Amino acid sequence: MAMLTVRNIPDEVHRALRVRAAENGQSTEAEVRQILANVVNPPNRVKMGDAMSALGQQMGLTNEDVEALEEIRPRIAAEPMRFE
């Protein structure tokens, strides 16, 4: 697992982290890990696959519709982008 060092944390922020950790019954380090995980990966975020599935359901797509789209989809590999 990766390690992270954060320098120059204001005293009042460090004190608040220690208090919050104590309220939650865990170490300051564990509290910071939890805060970071919640911020970068919130539990209520919209996931792309779920959003696409909901859209398909709203549109009334069926398995037969998807199979029909698969049949007409080109089978040729896409050309890579060129930056010339």
N, C-alpha and C positions, 0 to 999 in steps of 0.2 A: 504494500500500500504506500501511496505517496505521503510525503511529509511537507508541511507548510509552516514557515516561520513568519509571523506578523510582527513588525517592529513599530514602535512609536504609538502604541495605543494609549489614548488619554486615560489618566488615572480614574476619572469618573466612569468611563466606559468599562474599564477592567473591573472596577468595584461593582458595577451593575451586572456584569456577566457572572461574577462570583455569587452575588445575591440570587440571581435567577437560577444558577446551577444548584445552589443549596435548596431553593424552593422546590426544585424538581428532583432532588435527591440524587444528583450526579455531580461528577467533577466538572470543573470549569472547562476542561478540554473536551469532555463529552458534550457539554452544552453547546460549545462553539461548533463542534461537528454537526450537531443536530440543527442548529440555526443555519449553517451553510447548506446542508442538504435540503432543508425546507425552502430556502430561497432559490436555489438553482434548479430544484426539481419539486415544485409545489404539488401537493397531492390532488389539487383540483384543476390541474392544467388540462387543456384539451389535447388529446393525442390524435395525430393525423389519421391513423387507421380507424379510430372510433368515429371521427368526424365524417370521413368518407362513407363509412357504413351507415351512419345516420342519414346522410344525404341521399344515398341509394334507397333507403327505406322510405324517406319522404317522397321521393320521386316514384316509388312503386316498382322499382326494378326487381325482376325475378331472376332465378337461376337461368331460365331460358334466354332472357335478354343478355345476360353475361356470356352465355355460350354462343349466341349469335354474333356478339361483338368479337369474340375470340376467333370465329371463323373468317371474318373479314379483315382482321388485323394483318398487316404485312408481316411476312416471315423473314424478311431481309434485315440483317443487322444494320443498325444506324451507323452512319459515317461519323467518325470523331470530328470534333470541332477543329478548325484550322485557324491559327493566329498569324497569318502571313500578311 
